[in-house]
Amino acid sequence: MKKRILVLVPNLHLGGAERTAVKTAEILAGNGNDVSIALFDSSDPVYETSVNILDLDLPHKNGKVGKTVQALKRGARVRRLKKKSRIDVCISFGPTANLTNILSGGRCKKIINIRGFASADGSFLSKFQYRRGDCIVCCSREIKQRIDALFPRVSEKTFVLYNPFDINGIRALGEEPVDDFDFSKKTVVTHGRLNVIKNHYRLIKAFSLVRERVPDVQLLIIGEGEMRGELEDLIDFLRLKEEVSLIGFRSNPFKYISKSDVYVLPSFSEGFPNALVEGMTFLPAVSVDCPSGPREILGGEGELKHTDSVEEAEYGILVKPAGSRENAREITDDDRLLARAIVGLLSDKDKSEIYRRKALERAAEFSFEKYRDGLNEITSVRYDD
């Protein structure tokens, strides 16, 4: 049955939640539903879509008072929108959108998406949202496991739905030529926002050790963010200006990734790292075994137990998470472990080729079809009255 669906997300800036929100809206619209995307802030969109966009014009505010007032305004405006448009299902992505979905109430089904491990906490706001939401969608098994442990009463309405990927489309974009970067050296690559949580700091330090073992190598970091200055200072300190490139944001990062040799995800924390799956579409992968997502992606359906060293998992290499979030310039044992894993792939062609094939095989499992089927079950089958 055709439904009136509202997808609620703060903005369409670069990010995994934003990308998945757009894809969710497009899939639901493709199923014949009447779908709109409501944004708190419509400025500087990265993602384009044919789905109807509604700008609520209630952007982020600083300070506790400002945030509280804005949250109440958002709740009131979305409540009116739900009533006026006779919304059947409201699906929200991210902490502020989830809160607005719940505060706005209404008779519609309220589906909240938990996109990051840090968001699955035991706070009062989390408890408030989980108990009042009709369905809680987690982007990893580890997030669901954490929510189940904190709030057993909501377990029956908590589900895992992995993010969708157009693998064929990504591979087609990877075939585009590159005329602004030289791939004559072996290339270690990563892409994502330059912020603290992505921990490019550790990757750069580890790369300084990789270079000692593999002299003909370079590091390519694709992305932009507030950490650029600190990362540039570290590169200068380690005398790596000729070997490490921060090329900024690229609308098509895949044409660079496809021509590299090893993909690395160094994050402190994730939800379900889209960047890792995208990298695996072309390359063998090394990932920090952080919460949450990398182990489920590289280790398959096995036990959610994190490594304390370097593990050759089924679909890639997992490395012990960083022991500290302090950006110290001194080389640590954590940096040495990450370097060891990267060197292991760069220096062993057979192992690299095996993991390249396994990575693509695994990436292909996160298909639009699986996501669509899960989405249909949550939005239609579960809620048909």
C-alpha positions as a Markdown table, in Angstrom:
| # | Residue | x | y | z |
|---|---|---|---|---|
| 1 | Met | 0.0 | 0.0 | 0.0 |
| 2 | Lys | 1.3 | 3.5 | -0.9 |
| 3 | Lys | 2.5 | 5.4 | 2.1 |
| 4 | Arg | 3.3 | 9.0 | 2.8 |
| 5 | Ile | 6.8 | 9.0 | 4.2 |
| 6 | Leu | 9.0 | 11.7 | 5.7 |
| 7 | Val | 12.7 | 11.2 | 5.8 |
| 8 | Leu | 14.3 | 13.5 | 8.4 |
| 9 | Val | 18.0 | 14.4 | 8.4 |
| 10 | Pro | 19.8 | 17.6 | 9.6 |
| 11 | Asn | 21.4 | 18.4 | 6.2 |
| 12 | Leu | 22.9 | 16.9 | 3.1 |
| 13 | His | 26.5 | 17.7 | 3.9 |
| 14 | Leu | 29.2 | 15.0 | 3.3 |
| 15 | Gly | 28.6 | 12.0 | 5.6 |
| 16 | Gly | 27.4 | 8.4 | 5.8 |
| 17 | Ala | 24.1 | 9.2 | 7.5 |
| 18 | Glu | 23.3 | 11.8 | 4.9 |
| 19 | Arg | 24.1 | 9.5 | 2.0 |
| 20 | Thr | 22.1 | 6.7 | 3.5 |
| 21 | Ala | 19.1 | 9.0 | 4.2 |
| 22 | Val | 19.0 | 10.0 | 0.5 |
| 23 | Lys | 19.3 | 6.4 | -0.7 |
| 24 | Thr | 16.6 | 5.4 | 1.7 |
| 25 | Ala | 14.3 | 8.1 | 0.4 |
| 26 | Glu | 15.0 | 7.1 | -3.2 |
| 27 | Ile | 14.4 | 3.4 | -2.6 |
| 28 | Leu | 11.1 | 4.2 | -0.8 |
| 29 | Ala | 10.0 | 6.5 | -3.6 |
| 30 | Gly | 10.9 | 3.9 | -6.2 |
| 31 | Asn | 8.5 | 1.5 | -4.4 |
| 32 | Gly | 5.6 | 3.9 | -5.2 |
| 33 | Asn | 5.4 | 5.8 | -1.9 |
| 34 | Asp | 5.0 | 9.5 | -1.6 |
| 35 | Val | 8.3 | 10.6 | -0.1 |
| 36 | Ser | 9.9 | 13.9 | 1.0 |
| 37 | Ile | 13.2 | 14.7 | 2.7 |
| 38 | Ala | 13.0 | 17.4 | 5.5 |
| 39 | Leu | 16.2 | 19.2 | 6.3 |
| 40 | Phe | 17.1 | 21.5 | 9.2 |
| 41 | Asp | 19.6 | 23.3 | 7.0 |
| 42 | Ser | 19.6 | 23.0 | 3.2 |
| 43 | Ser | 22.8 | 24.9 | 2.6 |
| 44 | Asp | 25.8 | 23.4 | 0.7 |
| 45 | Pro | 24.3 | 20.0 | -0.2 |
| 46 | Val | 26.8 | 17.3 | -1.4 |
| 47 | Tyr | 24.1 | 14.8 | -2.3 |
| 48 | Glu | 21.7 | 15.4 | -5.1 |
| 49 | Thr | 18.3 | 13.7 | -5.4 |
| 50 | Ser | 15.1 | 13.8 | -7.3 |
| 51 | Val | 13.1 | 13.3 | -4.1 |
| 52 | Asn | 11.2 | 16.4 | -2.9 |
| 53 | Ile | 13.3 | 18.5 | -0.4 |
| 54 | Leu | 11.7 | 20.5 | 2.4 |
| 55 | Asp | 13.8 | 23.1 | 4.1 |
| 56 | Leu | 12.7 | 23.6 | 7.7 |
| 57 | Asp | 15.3 | 26.5 | 8.0 |
| 58 | Leu | 16.2 | 25.6 | 11.6 |
| 59 | Pro | 20.0 | 25.2 | 11.5 |
| 60 | His | 22.4 | 24.3 | 14.3 |
| 61 | Lys | 22.7 | 26.7 | 17.2 |
| 62 | Asn | 25.5 | 26.9 | 19.7 |
| 63 | Gly | 25.1 | 26.8 | 23.5 |
| 64 | Lys | 22.8 | 24.8 | 25.7 |
| 65 | Val | 20.0 | 27.4 | 25.6 |
| 66 | Gly | 20.3 | 27.8 | 21.9 |
| 67 | Lys | 20.2 | 24.1 | 21.3 |
| 68 | Thr | 17.2 | 23.6 | 23.6 |
| 69 | Val | 15.2 | 26.3 | 22.0 |
| 70 | Gln | 16.0 | 25.0 | 18.5 |
| 71 | Ala | 15.1 | 21.5 | 19.5 |
| 72 | Leu | 11.7 | 22.7 | 20.6 |
| 73 | Lys | 11.2 | 24.7 | 17.4 |
| 74 | Arg | 12.1 | 21.7 | 15.3 |
| 75 | Gly | 9.7 | 19.5 | 17.2 |
| 76 | Ala | 6.8 | 21.9 | 16.8 |
| 77 | Arg | 7.5 | 22.5 | 13.0 |
| 78 | Val | 7.8 | 18.8 | 12.2 |
| 79 | Arg | 4.6 | 18.1 | 14.2 |
| 80 | Arg | 2.7 | 20.5 | 12.0 |
| 81 | Leu | 4.3 | 19.1 | 8.9 |
| 82 | Lys | 3.4 | 15.5 | 9.9 |
| 83 | Lys | -0.2 | 16.6 | 10.6 |
| 84 | Lys | -0.6 | 18.7 | 7.4 |
| 85 | Ser | 0.9 | 16.1 | 5.1 |
| 86 | Arg | -0.8 | 13.2 | 6.9 |
| 87 | Ile | 2.5 | 11.4 | 7.2 |
| 88 | Asp | 2.3 | 7.6 | 7.8 |
| 89 | Val | 6.0 | 6.9 | 8.5 |
| 90 | Cys | 8.7 | 9.3 | 9.7 |
| 91 | Ile | 12.3 | 7.9 | 9.4 |
| 92 | Ser | 15.1 | 10.0 | 11.0 |
| 93 | Phe | 18.8 | 9.8 | 10.7 |
| 94 | Gly | 21.2 | 11.0 | 13.4 |
| 95 | Pro | 20.8 | 12.2 | 17.0 |
| 96 | Thr | 19.2 | 15.6 | 16.4 |
| 97 | Ala | 16.8 | 14.3 | 13.8 |
| 98 | Asn | 15.9 | 11.3 | 16.0 |
| 99 | Leu | 15.1 | 13.6 | 18.9 |
| 100 | Thr | 13.0 | 15.8 | 16.6 |
| 101 | Asn | 11.1 | 12.7 | 15.3 |
| 102 | Ile | 10.2 | 11.7 | 18.8 |
| 103 | Leu | 9.4 | 15.2 | 20.1 |
| 104 | Ser | 7.1 | 16.0 | 17.1 |
| 105 | Gly | 5.0 | 13.0 | 18.0 |
| 106 | Gly | 2.0 | 12.4 | 15.8 |
| 107 | Arg | 0.1 | 9.2 | 14.8 |
| 108 | Cys | 2.7 | 8.2 | 12.3 |
| 109 | Lys | 5.1 | 5.4 | 12.8 |
| 110 | Lys | 8.4 | 6.8 | 14.1 |
| 111 | Ile | 11.6 | 5.0 | 13.0 |
| 112 | Ile | 14.9 | 6.2 | 14.4 |
| 113 | Asn | 18.3 | 5.3 | 12.9 |
| 114 | Ile | 21.4 | 4.9 | 15.2 |
| 115 | Arg | 24.3 | 5.7 | 13.0 |
| 116 | Gly | 27.3 | 5.8 | 15.3 |
| 117 | Phe | 28.5 | 3.6 | 18.2 |
| 118 | Ala | 28.9 | 6.6 | 20.4 |
| 119 | Ser | 25.2 | 7.5 | 19.9 |
| 120 | Ala | 24.2 | 4.1 | 21.5 |
| 121 | Asp | 24.6 | 5.3 | 25.1 |
| 122 | Gly | 22.7 | 5.0 | 28.3 |
| 123 | Ser | 21.7 | 8.7 | 28.6 |
| 124 | Phe | 18.3 | 10.0 | 29.5 |
| 125 | Leu | 17.7 | 11.3 | 25.9 |
| 126 | Ser | 18.6 | 7.9 | 24.4 |
| 127 | Lys | 16.2 | 6.2 | 26.8 |
| 128 | Phe | 13.5 | 8.7 | 26.0 |
| 129 | Gln | 13.9 | 8.2 | 22.2 |
| 130 | Tyr | 14.2 | 4.4 | 22.3 |
| 131 | Arg | 11.1 | 3.8 | 24.4 |
| 132 | Arg | 9.0 | 6.2 | 22.3 |
| 133 | Gly | 10.2 | 5.2 | 18.9 |
| 134 | Asp | 8.3 | 2.4 | 17.1 |
| 135 | Cys | 11.4 | 1.0 | 15.6 |
| 136 | Ile | 15.1 | 1.4 | 16.2 |
| 137 | Val | 17.4 | 0.7 | 13.2 |
| 138 | Cys | 21.0 | 0.0 | 13.9 |
| 139 | Cys | 23.7 | 0.1 | 11.1 |
| 140 | Ser | 25.7 | -2.7 | 12.8 |
| 141 | Arg | 25.3 | -5.7 | 15.0 |
| 142 | Glu | 27.6 | -4.2 | 17.6 |
| 143 | Ile | 25.4 | -1.2 | 18.0 |
| 144 | Lys | 22.3 | -3.4 | 18.4 |
| 145 | Gln | 24.2 | -5.5 | 20.9 |
| 146 | Arg | 25.0 | -2.4 | 22.9 |
| 147 | Ile | 21.4 | -1.1 | 22.9 |
| 148 | Asp | 20.0 | -4.5 | 23.9 |
| 149 | Ala | 22.4 | -4.6 | 26.8 |
| 150 | Leu | 21.5 | -1.1 | 28.0 |
| 151 | Phe | 17.8 | -1.2 | 27.3 |
| 152 | Pro | 16.5 | -4.9 | 27.2 |
| 153 | Arg | 12.9 | -3.7 | 27.0 |
| 154 | Val | 13.4 | -2.3 | 23.5 |
| 155 | Ser | 15.2 | -5.4 | 22.0 |
| 156 | Glu | 12.1 | -6.7 | 20.1 |
| 157 | Lys | 11.8 | -3.4 | 18.1 |
| 158 | Thr | 15.6 | -3.0 | 17.4 |
| 159 | Phe | 16.9 | -4.2 | 14.1 |
| 160 | Val | 20.1 | -4.3 | 12.1 |
| 161 | Leu | 20.1 | -2.9 | 8.6 |
| 162 | Tyr | 23.5 | -2.6 | 6.9 |
| 163 | Asn | 24.0 | 0.4 | 4.6 |
| 164 | Pro | 23.4 | 0.0 | 0.8 |
| 165 | Phe | 26.0 | 0.3 | -1.9 |
| 166 | Asp | 25.9 | 0.5 | -5.7 |
| 167 | Ile | 29.0 | -1.5 | -6.3 |
| 168 | Asn | 28.7 | -1.5 | -10.1 |
| 169 | Gly | 28.2 | 2.2 | -10.1 |
| 170 | Ile | 31.2 | 2.7 | -7.8 |
| 171 | Arg | 33.4 | 0.6 | -10.0 |
| 172 | Ala | 32.3 | 2.5 | -13.1 |
| 173 | Leu | 33.4 | 5.8 | -11.4 |
| 174 | Gly | 36.7 | 4.2 | -10.6 |
| 175 | Glu | 37.4 | 3.9 | -14.3 |
| 176 | Glu | 37.6 | 7.6 | -14.8 |
| 177 | Pro | 41.1 | 8.9 | -15.5 |
| 178 | Val | 43.2 | 10.9 | -13.0 |
| 179 | Asp | 45.3 | 13.8 | -14.3 |
| 180 | Asp | 46.2 | 15.6 | -11.1 |
| 181 | Phe | 48.0 | 12.8 | -9.1 |
| 182 | Asp | 51.0 | 10.5 | -9.9 |
| 183 | Phe | 50.5 | 6.8 | -9.1 |
| 184 | Ser | 54.0 | 5.7 | -10.1 |
| 185 | Lys | 54.7 | 4.8 | -6.5 |
| 186 | Lys | 52.9 | 2.2 | -4.4 |
| 187 | Thr | 50.0 | 4.1 | -2.9 |
| 188 | Val | 48.3 | 3.7 | 0.5 |
| 189 | Val | 44.9 | 5.6 | 0.4 |
| 190 | Thr | 42.0 | 6.6 | 2.6 |
| 191 | His | 39.1 | 8.9 | 2.2 |
| 192 | Gly | 36.8 | 10.7 | 4.7 |
| 193 | Arg | 36.4 | 13.9 | 6.7 |
| 194 | Leu | 39.5 | 15.3 | 8.3 |
| 195 | Asn | 38.2 | 15.2 | 11.9 |
| 196 | Val | 39.5 | 13.8 | 15.2 |
| 197 | Ile | 37.3 | 10.7 | 15.1 |
| 198 | Lys | 38.8 | 9.5 | 11.8 |
| 199 | Asn | 42.3 | 9.4 | 13.3 |
| 200 | His | 44.4 | 10.3 | 10.3 |
| 201 | Tyr | 47.0 | 11.3 | 12.8 |
| 202 | Arg | 47.7 | 7.6 | 13.6 |
| 203 | Leu | 47.8 | 6.7 | 9.9 |
| 204 | Ile | 50.4 | 9.4 | 9.1 |
| 205 | Lys | 52.6 | 8.2 | 12.0 |
| 206 | Ala | 52.2 | 4.6 | 10.9 |
| 207 | Phe | 53.0 | 5.6 | 7.4 |
| 208 | Ser | 56.4 | 7.1 | 8.5 |
| 209 | Leu | 57.3 | 3.5 | 9.6 |
| 210 | Val | 55.9 | 1.9 | 6.5 |
| 211 | Arg | 58.2 | 4.1 | 4.4 |
| 212 | Glu | 61.2 | 2.7 | 6.3 |
| 213 | Arg | 60.3 | -0.8 | 5.1 |
| 214 | Val | 58.9 | 0.1 | 1.7 |
| 215 | Pro | 60.8 | 3.2 | 0.4 |
| 216 | Asp | 58.9 | 3.5 | -2.9 |
| 217 | Val | 55.5 | 4.3 | -1.3 |
| 218 | Gln | 53.2 | 7.3 | -0.8 |
| 219 | Leu | 50.1 | 8.1 | 1.3 |
| 220 | Leu | 47.1 | 9.7 | -0.3 |
| 221 | Ile | 44.4 | 11.2 | 2.0 |
| 222 | Ile | 41.2 | 12.3 | 0.3 |
| 223 | Gly | 38.9 | 14.6 | 2.3 |
| 224 | Glu | 38.6 | 18.0 | 4.0 |
| 225 | Gly | 38.0 | 19.1 | 7.5 |
| 226 | Glu | 39.0 | 20.9 | 10.7 |
| 227 | Met | 42.1 | 18.7 | 11.3 |
| 228 | Arg | 43.9 | 19.8 | 8.2 |
| 229 | Gly | 46.2 | 22.2 | 10.0 |
| 230 | Glu | 47.3 | 19.7 | 12.6 |
| 231 | Leu | 47.8 | 17.0 | 10.0 |
| 232 | Glu | 50.0 | 19.3 | 7.9 |
| 233 | Asp | 52.0 | 20.2 | 11.0 |
| 234 | Leu | 52.6 | 16.4 | 11.7 |
| 235 | Ile | 53.6 | 15.8 | 8.1 |
| 236 | Asp | 56.1 | 18.6 | 8.4 |
| 237 | Phe | 57.4 | 17.3 | 11.7 |
| 238 | Leu | 57.9 | 13.8 | 10.3 |
| 239 | Arg | 59.5 | 15.2 | 7.1 |
| 240 | Leu | 56.9 | 13.6 | 4.9 |
| 241 | Lys | 55.9 | 16.5 | 2.6 |
| 242 | Glu | 57.0 | 14.7 | -0.5 |
| 243 | Glu | 55.3 | 11.4 | 0.5 |
| 244 | Val | 52.0 | 12.4 | 2.0 |
| 245 | Ser | 49.3 | 14.2 | 0.0 |
| 246 | Leu | 46.2 | 15.9 | 1.4 |
| 247 | Ile | 44.3 | 16.5 | -1.8 |
| 248 | Gly | 41.1 | 17.8 | -0.2 |
| 249 | Phe | 37.5 | 16.8 | -1.1 |
| 250 | Arg | 36.9 | 15.1 | -4.4 |
| 251 | Ser | 33.4 | 14.5 | -5.8 |
| 252 | Asn | 34.7 | 11.3 | -7.3 |
| 253 | Pro | 37.2 | 9.8 | -4.8 |
| 254 | Phe | 36.8 | 6.3 | -6.5 |
| 255 | Lys | 39.0 | 7.2 | -9.5 |
| 256 | Tyr | 41.9 | 7.8 | -7.1 |
| 257 | Ile | 41.2 | 4.7 | -4.9 |
| 258 | Ser | 41.0 | 2.4 | -7.9 |
| 259 | Lys | 44.5 | 3.3 | -8.9 |
| 260 | Ser | 46.0 | 2.8 | -5.4 |
| 261 | Asp | 47.3 | -0.4 | -3.8 |
| 262 | Val | 46.0 | -0.6 | -0.2 |
| 263 | Tyr | 43.0 | 1.0 | 1.5 |
| 264 | Val | 43.3 | 1.9 | 5.2 |
| 265 | Leu | 40.6 | 2.9 | 7.7 |
| 266 | Pro | 42.3 | 4.3 | 10.9 |
| 267 | Ser | 39.2 | 5.6 | 12.9 |
| 268 | Phe | 38.7 | 5.7 | 16.6 |
| 269 | Ser | 35.1 | 4.9 | 16.2 |
| 270 | Glu | 32.5 | 4.3 | 13.5 |
| 271 | Gly | 28.9 | 3.2 | 13.0 |
| 272 | Phe | 29.0 | 1.4 | 9.8 |
| 273 | Pro | 32.0 | 2.8 | 7.8 |
| 274 | Asn | 30.8 | 3.4 | 4.2 |
| 275 | Ala | 34.3 | 4.4 | 3.3 |
| 276 | Leu | 35.7 | 1.0 | 4.1 |
| 277 | Val | 33.2 | -0.8 | 1.9 |
| 278 | Glu | 33.8 | 1.7 | -0.9 |
| 279 | Gly | 37.6 | 1.1 | -0.6 |
| 280 | Met | 37.1 | -2.6 | -0.6 |
| 281 | Thr | 35.3 | -2.3 | -4.0 |
| 282 | Phe | 38.8 | -1.9 | -5.5 |
| 283 | Leu | 41.5 | -2.7 | -2.9 |
| 284 | Pro | 42.7 | -5.0 | -0.2 |
| 285 | Ala | 41.9 | -3.4 | 3.1 |
| 286 | Val | 43.5 | -2.7 | 6.5 |
| 287 | Ser | 41.2 | -1.4 | 9.2 |
| 288 | Val | 41.4 | -0.5 | 12.8 |
| 289 | Asp | 39.1 | -2.9 | 14.7 |
| 290 | Cys | 37.2 | -0.1 | 16.3 |
| 291 | Pro | 33.6 | 0.0 | 17.4 |
| 292 | Ser | 31.6 | -0.5 | 15.3 |
| 293 | Gly | 31.4 | -2.0 | 11.8 |
| 294 | Pro | 35.0 | -2.9 | 10.7 |
| 295 | Arg | 34.9 | -6.3 | 12.3 |
| 296 | Glu | 31.5 | -7.1 | 10.9 |
| 297 | Ile | 32.7 | -6.0 | 7.4 |
| 298 | Leu | 36.1 | -7.7 | 7.4 |
| 299 | Gly | 35.3 | -10.6 | 9.7 |
| 300 | Gly | 31.9 | -11.6 | 8.3 |
| 301 | Glu | 29.3 | -13.1 | 10.7 |
| 302 | Gly | 31.7 | -14.2 | 13.3 |
| 303 | Glu | 32.0 | -13.3 | 17.0 |
| 304 | Leu | 32.2 | -9.6 | 17.8 |
| 305 | Lys | 35.5 | -9.8 | 19.7 |
| 306 | His | 38.2 | -7.2 | 19.0 |
| 307 | Thr | 41.8 | -8.0 | 18.3 |
| 308 | Asp | 44.7 | -6.8 | 20.6 |
| 309 | Ser | 47.2 | -7.1 | 17.8 |
| 310 | Val | 47.0 | -7.7 | 14.0 |
| 311 | Glu | 44.5 | -10.2 | 12.7 |
| 312 | Glu | 44.2 | -11.6 | 9.2 |
| 313 | Ala | 40.4 | -11.8 | 9.1 |
| 314 | Glu | 38.4 | -13.4 | 6.3 |
| 315 | Tyr | 38.0 | -10.3 | 4.1 |
| 316 | Gly | 40.8 | -8.0 | 5.3 |
| 317 | Ile | 43.3 | -7.1 | 8.0 |
| 318 | Leu | 42.1 | -5.9 | 11.4 |
| 319 | Val | 44.4 | -4.0 | 13.8 |
| 320 | Lys | 44.1 | -3.2 | 17.5 |
| 321 | Pro | 42.2 | 0.0 | 18.2 |
| 322 | Ala | 44.2 | 3.0 | 19.4 |
| 323 | Gly | 44.8 | 3.0 | 23.2 |
| 324 | Ser | 44.6 | 6.8 | 23.5 |
| 325 | Arg | 42.9 | 9.6 | 21.7 |
| 326 | Glu | 45.7 | 12.0 | 22.4 |
| 327 | Asn | 47.4 | 13.2 | 19.3 |
| 328 | Ala | 51.0 | 12.8 | 20.4 |
| 329 | Arg | 53.8 | 13.0 | 17.9 |
| 330 | Glu | 55.7 | 10.2 | 19.4 |
| 331 | Ile | 55.5 | 6.8 | 17.6 |
| 332 | Thr | 53.5 | 4.3 | 19.7 |
| 333 | Asp | 53.1 | 0.5 | 19.7 |
| 334 | Asp | 49.7 | 1.1 | 18.2 |
| 335 | Asp | 51.3 | 2.9 | 15.3 |
| 336 | Arg | 53.8 | 0.1 | 14.8 |
| 337 | Leu | 50.9 | -2.5 | 14.6 |
| 338 | Leu | 49.1 | -0.5 | 11.9 |
| 339 | Ala | 52.4 | -0.1 | 10.0 |
| 340 | Arg | 53.0 | -3.8 | 10.2 |
| 341 | Ala | 49.6 | -4.6 | 8.7 |
| 342 | Ile | 50.1 | -2.2 | 5.8 |
| 343 | Val | 53.6 | -3.5 | 5.1 |
| 344 | Gly | 52.3 | -7.0 | 5.1 |
| 345 | Leu | 50.0 | -6.3 | 2.2 |
| 346 | Leu | 52.4 | -4.0 | 0.3 |
| 347 | Ser | 55.2 | -6.5 | 0.4 |
| 348 | Asp | 53.3 | -9.7 | -0.3 |
| 349 | Lys | 51.7 | -9.7 | -3.8 |
| 350 | Asp | 50.0 | -13.0 | -3.4 |
| 351 | Lys | 48.4 | -12.1 | -0.1 |
| 352 | Ser | 47.4 | -8.7 | -1.5 |
| 353 | Glu | 45.7 | -10.2 | -4.5 |
| 354 | Ile | 43.8 | -12.8 | -2.4 |
| 355 | Tyr | 42.5 | -10.0 | -0.1 |
| 356 | Arg | 41.7 | -7.8 | -3.1 |
| 357 | Arg | 39.4 | -10.5 | -4.5 |
| 358 | Lys | 37.9 | -11.3 | -1.0 |
| 359 | Ala | 37.3 | -7.6 | -0.4 |
| 360 | Leu | 35.3 | -7.1 | -3.6 |
| 361 | Glu | 33.3 | -10.3 | -2.8 |
| 362 | Arg | 32.4 | -9.0 | 0.6 |
| 363 | Ala | 31.6 | -5.4 | -0.6 |
| 364 | Ala | 29.1 | -6.9 | -3.1 |
| 365 | Glu | 27.1 | -8.4 | -0.2 |
| 366 | Phe | 26.0 | -4.9 | 0.9 |
| 367 | Ser | 23.7 | -4.5 | -2.0 |
| 368 | Phe | 20.8 | -2.2 | -2.6 |
| 369 | Glu | 18.5 | -5.2 | -2.9 |
| 370 | Lys | 19.3 | -6.4 | 0.6 |
| 371 | Tyr | 18.8 | -3.0 | 2.0 |
| 372 | Arg | 15.6 | -2.5 | 0.1 |
| 373 | Asp | 14.1 | -5.8 | 1.3 |
| 374 | Gly | 15.0 | -4.9 | 4.9 |
| 375 | Leu | 13.6 | -1.4 | 4.5 |
| 376 | Asn | 10.3 | -2.8 | 3.1 |
| 377 | Glu | 10.0 | -5.1 | 6.0 |
| 378 | Ile | 10.5 | -2.4 | 8.5 |
| 379 | Thr | 8.3 | 0.3 | 6.8 |
| 380 | Ser | 5.6 | -1.9 | 5.3 |
| 381 | Val | 5.3 | -5.4 | 6.6 |
| 382 | Arg | 5.9 | -4.6 | 10.3 |
| 383 | Tyr | 3.4 | -1.7 | 10.2 |
| 384 | Asp | 0.6 | -2.8 | 8.0 |
| 385 | Asp | -2.4 | -2.4 | 10.3 |
